[in-house]
Amino acid sequence: MDPVRRLVEERPDMFALAQASPGKLFQVNEFIWCSPGVSNVYLIRTAAGDIQLNAGMGVEAPTHKAELAPIRSGPLPYLILTQGHVDHVGGVSQLRAPETQVIAQRNNPACQEDDRRIAGRRSRQSAMWFPRQTRALEEQSERPSAVVQDTPTPDITFDDRYDFELGGLKVELLSVPGGETIDSLAVHLPQHRIVFSGNMFGPLFPHFPNLYTIRGDKYRFVDPYLWSLRRVRALEPKMLVTGHFEPIVGKELIGACLDRLDAAVDYVHRATLDGLNAGKDIFALMRDVQLPDELYVGQGYGKVSWCVRTMLEQYMGWFRADVTSELYPTRPSEIWGELVEMAGIEAVVARGRKKLEAGDPEKALLFAETALAADPAHAPSLRLSLDAHRAILERSDRKNFWELGWLRAQIARLEQATA
């Protein structure tokens, strides 16, 4: 079997992700330990003290602290943040020691500030995928004493590279801005050929990058992703320690995965540009651009069709030049109700049912959404929407975390509305 496909199938998916809990600590090698959580926390022991990577959510920090305490070997001179998202920085204040210096890439404060700016909207939008974490952040804003969710200021920042040595262990910090954030960094231990990649490849490896996450975030760009991937590949690591789950071991396997990711992302990028320049519209490109079998990578987090749309909008912006109404703040859905009144809501639902019976649940869903614009409580329209969502779920491979989370949430809402 293709080793890349085998690795995708063998490794846990996003539904295995869990908040930090006691008894989950595991040893990576003779001097590295991992305390798993929403994002893993790692401890590297040296002859002169310890180095910690990331701090988890604030609500997880007491667990991480208790898990790591028995294997601590001395002072904690360094705490490294591989990116500025809340699940990496939230526990800093509870896990750092008086002697600890927090190190991050120069853009870390800007990344945290981006999160702060959209916290309200993102919290509401993220709840269906991360209910416990979202509630913890809401408690922080409602009752600051309930959860200590830190927004730390790094003591040391760097632009492209930062090297140091502790207890004979050489550590290289490398900027990899093509990850989930512009402040993403990789930690290289050159004496051991070990790379901690954080979430620069996303939480699942080897999966197609999530250039846009539907929970809400800034776009991520293809060229920096490929540049960052190639920077890590040039190190030829023998162990790749990712931000989630267990490390990947073996130079050949890691190299094969990085080569495949490079080729797959480059293929989709080129195909999207070719279609764009040939005059194809965004929806045609989302349908037509697919990975050939020999470029298989997982799509449990990033999804090719969504990334195609993201790439196109990154190059061309939100104006598709299809119709004039795109330029103005009146949504097309604002006239759906009037159109339904003209056609009759029963006729609209009946046409949607025919689409569903013909095996086209996406068009059936459009008819349901149009009918519900006229009457949000119309029982046949709600049932059509429910059945269309269920059909789309059945058609999916049930592997993409974001798609599955959204569909399940909508199905639950519609089941309650039609009960």
C-alpha positions in Angstrom: 0.0 0.0 0.0 1.0 3.6 -0.6 2.9 4.6 2.6 1.3 8.1 2.6 -2.3 6.6 2.3 -1.5 4.1 5.0 -0.3 6.8 7.4 -3.4 8.9 6.8 -5.6 5.8 7.5 -3.6 4.8 10.6 -3.4 8.1 12.4 -6.3 9.5 14.5 -8.7 12.0 13.0 -9.8 15.3 14.5 -12.7 13.5 16.3 -10.1 11.9 18.5 -8.9 15.3 19.7 -9.6 15.9 23.4 -9.0 18.4 26.1 -6.0 17.6 28.4 -6.9 15.0 31.1 -4.9 13.2 33.7 -2.9 10.1 32.9 -2.3 10.8 29.2 1.3 11.8 29.4 3.6 9.8 27.1 7.3 9.6 26.4 8.5 10.4 22.9 12.2 9.4 23.4 14.7 9.4 26.2 14.5 13.2 26.7 11.1 14.4 25.3 7.7 14.0 26.9 4.2 15.0 25.6 1.1 16.0 27.5 -1.7 15.8 25.0 -4.5 18.3 24.8 -6.3 20.6 22.4 -2.8 21.2 21.2 0.0 19.1 22.6 2.5 20.5 25.2 6.0 19.1 25.0 8.8 19.0 27.6 12.5 18.6 26.5 14.9 17.8 29.2 18.5 18.9 29.1 21.5 18.7 31.5 20.9 22.4 32.4 17.1 22.4 32.7 14.0 22.0 30.6 12.5 23.5 27.5 8.7 23.6 27.1 6.8 23.9 23.8 3.4 25.5 24.0 1.1 25.9 27.0 -2.3 24.7 25.9 -5.6 26.4 26.8 -5.8 28.2 30.1 -8.4 25.7 31.4 -5.9 22.9 30.6 -2.9 24.4 32.3 -3.4 22.8 35.7 -3.6 19.3 34.1 -0.5 20.0 32.0 1.4 21.2 35.0 0.5 18.2 37.1 1.3 15.8 34.3 4.8 17.3 33.6 5.8 17.9 37.2 7.1 14.4 37.9 9.4 14.4 34.9 10.8 18.0 35.4 14.6 17.9 35.7 15.4 21.4 36.9 14.7 25.1 35.9 12.6 26.0 33.0 14.7 28.6 31.1 12.6 28.6 27.9 8.9 28.2 26.9 8.5 28.3 23.1 5.2 29.2 21.4 4.9 27.5 18.0 2.0 29.9 17.1 -0.2 32.5 18.7 -3.6 30.7 18.7 -5.5 30.4 22.0 -4.8 26.7 22.4 -1.0 27.3 22.3 -0.7 30.4 24.5 -3.6 30.2 27.0 -1.7 28.4 29.8 1.6 30.5 29.7 1.0 32.4 33.0 0.3 29.2 34.9 3.1 27.1 33.4 6.1 29.5 33.3 8.5 29.8 36.1 10.2 33.1 37.4 13.3 32.3 35.3 11.4 31.4 32.1 11.8 33.4 28.9 8.9 33.0 26.5 10.1 32.8 22.9 7.9 33.4 19.8 8.2 34.5 16.2 8.0 38.3 15.8 4.4 38.2 14.5 3.0 36.4 17.6 1.6 39.5 19.3 -0.2 40.4 16.0 -1.6 37.0 15.7 -3.0 37.2 19.2 -4.4 40.6 18.4 -6.2 39.2 15.4 -7.8 36.6 17.6 -8.9 39.3 20.0 -10.5 41.5 17.3 -12.9 38.7 16.1 -13.3 36.9 19.4 -17.1 37.5 19.7 -18.0 36.3 16.2 -15.5 33.5 16.2 -16.7 32.2 19.5 -20.3 31.9 18.3 -19.2 30.4 15.0 -16.8 27.9 16.6 -19.1 26.5 19.2 -20.5 23.7 17.1 -17.0 22.2 16.6 -15.3 23.2 19.9 -18.1 23.5 22.5 -16.0 23.0 25.7 -13.1 25.3 24.5 -15.6 28.0 23.4 -17.4 27.9 26.7 -14.1 28.3 28.6 -13.2 31.4 26.6 -16.7 32.8 27.2 -16.3 32.2 31.0 -13.0 34.1 30.8 -14.8 37.2 29.4 -17.8 36.8 31.7 -16.0 36.0 34.9 -12.2 36.6 34.6 -11.5 34.6 37.8 -13.2 31.5 36.5 -10.6 30.6 33.8 -7.1 32.0 33.5 -6.7 32.3 29.7 -3.5 34.1 29.1 -2.6 36.5 26.3 1.2 36.6 26.9 3.8 39.0 25.6 6.9 37.1 24.5 10.2 38.0 26.1 12.2 37.1 23.0 11.0 37.4 19.4 12.8 36.8 16.1 12.1 37.3 12.4 13.6 34.4 10.4 15.7 32.3 12.8 16.8 32.1 16.4 19.4 29.6 17.7 20.4 28.8 21.3 22.0 26.0 23.3 21.0 24.6 26.7 22.8 21.8 28.5 24.6 20.8 25.3 21.4 20.6 23.2 21.3 22.8 20.1 18.0 24.3 19.3 17.1 26.1 16.0 13.8 28.0 15.8 12.7 28.6 12.2 9.9 30.9 10.9 7.4 28.9 8.8 4.8 31.6 8.0 2.8 29.2 5.7 1.3 27.4 8.6 -2.0 28.2 10.3 -0.7 31.6 11.4 1.8 34.2 10.2 3.8 33.6 13.4 4.2 29.8 13.0 7.6 28.4 13.8 9.3 25.0 13.7 11.7 23.8 16.3 14.7 21.8 15.0 17.1 19.8 17.1 19.9 19.2 14.6 21.9 16.8 16.7 18.9 14.4 16.7 17.3 15.3 13.4 14.0 16.0 15.2 11.6 18.7 14.0 8.6 19.9 16.0 6.3 21.3 13.3 3.6 22.7 15.6 0.5 23.2 13.5 2.3 24.4 10.4 0.9 21.4 8.5 -2.4 21.7 10.4 -3.5 19.3 13.2 -3.6 16.3 10.8 -0.7 14.9 8.9 -0.3 14.3 6.0 -3.5 16.2 5.0 -4.3 18.9 2.5 -3.7 22.3 4.1 -6.7 24.2 5.4 -6.2 27.5 3.6 -9.5 28.8 5.0 -11.2 27.5 8.1 -15.0 27.9 8.1 -14.9 28.6 11.9 -13.5 32.0 10.8 -10.0 33.2 10.3 -7.8 35.0 7.8 -6.9 33.3 4.6 -3.7 31.3 4.5 -1.6 31.5 1.3 -0.2 28.8 -0.9 3.3 30.2 -1.7 4.2 30.7 2.0 2.9 27.2 2.7 5.1 25.6 0.0 8.1 27.7 1.1 7.6 26.6 4.7 7.1 23.0 3.7 10.3 23.0 1.7 12.2 24.6 4.6 11.3 21.7 6.8 11.9 19.1 4.1 15.4 20.4 3.6 16.2 19.5 7.2 15.6 15.8 6.4 14.1 15.0 9.8 14.2 11.5 11.1 11.3 12.4 13.5 8.5 14.8 12.9 6.7 15.8 16.1 3.4 17.4 15.1 1.1 19.6 17.2 -1.4 16.7 17.7 -1.1 13.0 18.3 2.1 10.9 18.1 5.2 11.7 16.2 6.0 10.4 12.7 9.2 8.4 12.7 11.5 7.6 9.7 13.3 9.8 7.3 12.0 8.0 4.2 8.3 8.1 5.4 8.5 11.8 6.4 10.2 12.7 3.1 7.6 10.8 1.1 4.8 12.6 2.9 6.4 16.0 2.5 7.0 15.3 -1.2 3.4 14.3 -1.7 2.0 17.3 0.1 4.3 19.6 -2.0 3.1 17.9 -5.2 -0.5 17.9 -4.3 -0.7 21.5 -3.2 1.3 22.6 -6.2 -1.0 20.6 -8.5 -4.2 22.2 -7.1 -2.7 25.7 -7.2 -1.6 25.3 -10.9 -5.0 23.8 -11.9 -6.9 26.6 -10.2 -4.8 29.2 -12.0 -5.2 27.4 -15.3 -8.9 27.3 -14.9 -9.1 30.9 -13.8 -7.1 32.1 -16.8 -9.3 30.0 -19.1 -12.4 31.8 -17.8 -13.9 29.1 -15.6 -16.1 30.3 -12.8 -15.5 29.6 -9.2 -18.1 26.9 -8.9 -16.9 25.0 -11.9 -13.4 25.1 -10.6 -14.6 23.8 -7.2 -16.2 20.8 -9.0 -13.5 20.1 -11.5 -10.2 20.5 -9.7 -9.5 17.2 -7.9 -6.4 15.4 -6.9 -5.3 12.5 -9.1 -4.9 9.2 -7.2 -1.1 9.3 -7.3 -1.2 12.6 -5.4 -3.5 11.3 -2.6 -3.3 13.1 0.7 -5.9 13.2 3.5 -8.8 15.8 3.4 -9.9 15.4 7.0 -9.1 19.0 7.8 -8.4 20.9 4.6 -10.6 20.2 1.6 -9.5 20.6 -2.0 -12.7 22.2 -3.3 -12.7 24.8 -0.5 -9.0 25.5 -1.0 -9.7 26.1 -4.7 -12.2 28.7 -3.8 -9.8 30.3 -1.3 -7.0 30.4 -3.9 -9.3 32.1 -6.5 -10.5 34.7 -4.0 -7.0 35.4 -2.9 -6.0 36.2 -6.4 -9.2 37.9 -7.6 -11.0 39.1 -4.5 -14.7 38.7 -3.7 -16.1 40.3 -6.9 -16.6 37.4 -9.4 -17.8 39.8 -12.2 -20.8 37.6 -12.9 -23.6 40.0 -12.1 -23.9 43.7 -11.2 -25.7 42.9 -7.9 -22.5 41.5 -6.5 -21.4 45.1 -6.0 -24.2 46.2 -3.7 -25.3 45.3 -0.2 -28.7 43.8 -1.1 -28.4 40.0 -0.6 -30.0 37.8 -3.3 -31.9 36.0 -0.5 -33.8 39.2 0.3 -36.0 38.6 -2.7 -36.4 34.8 -2.3 -39.5 35.1 -0.3 -41.2 37.2 -2.9 -40.2 34.8 -5.7 -41.7 32.0 -3.6 -44.9 33.9 -3.1 -45.1 34.2 -6.9 -44.5 30.6 -7.6 -46.2 29.2 -4.5 -44.3 27.6 -1.6 -45.7 24.1 -2.3 -44.5 24.2 -5.9 -41.0 25.3 -4.7 -40.8 22.4 -2.2 -42.1 20.0 -4.7 -39.4 21.0 -7.2 -36.8 20.6 -4.5 -38.2 17.1 -3.7 -37.7 16.1 -7.3 -34.1 17.3 -7.3 -33.5 15.3 -4.1 -35.1 12.2 -5.6 -33.0 12.6 -8.7 -29.8 12.5 -6.6 -29.0 16.2 -6.4 -29.2 17.1 -2.8 -27.3 20.4 -3.2 -29.9 21.8 -5.6 -32.6 20.4 -3.3 -31.1 22.3 -0.5 -31.2 25.5 -2.5 -34.9 25.1 -3.1 -35.4 24.5 0.7 -33.4 27.6 1.6 -35.4 29.6 -0.8 -38.7 28.3 0.5 -37.7 28.9 4.1 -36.9 32.6 3.2 -40.6 33.0 2.6 -41.7 31.0 5.7 -39.0 29.9 8.2 -41.5 27.7 10.0 -43.0 26.0 7.0 -42.9 22.3 7.9 -42.5 20.8 4.4 -39.6 23.2 3.7 -37.9 22.3 7.0 -38.3 18.6 6.2 -36.9 19.1 2.7 -33.9 20.9 4.2 -33.4 18.1 6.8 -33.6 15.4 4.1 -31.2 17.3 1.8 -28.7 17.7 4.7 -28.9 14.1 5.5 -28.3 13.1 1.9 -25.3 15.4 1.6 -24.0 13.8 4.8 -24.5 10.3 3.4 -22.8 11.2 0.2 -19.7 12.5 2.1 -16.9 10.3 3.3 -17.6 11.5 6.8 -13.9 12.3 7.2 -13.7 16.1 6.9 -13.9 17.6 10.4 -15.4 20.9 9.4 -17.9 19.6 6.9 -19.1 16.9 9.2 -19.4 19.2 12.2 -21.4 21.7 10.2 -23.8 19.1 8.7 -24.4 17.4 12.0 -25.2 20.7 13.7 -27.7 21.7 11.0 -29.3 18.2 11.1 -29.7 18.5 14.9 -31.3 21.9 14.5 -33.7 20.8 11.8 -34.6 17.6 13.7 -35.6 19.8 16.6 -37.6 22.1 14.4 -39.5 19.3 12.7 -40.1 17.2 15.9 
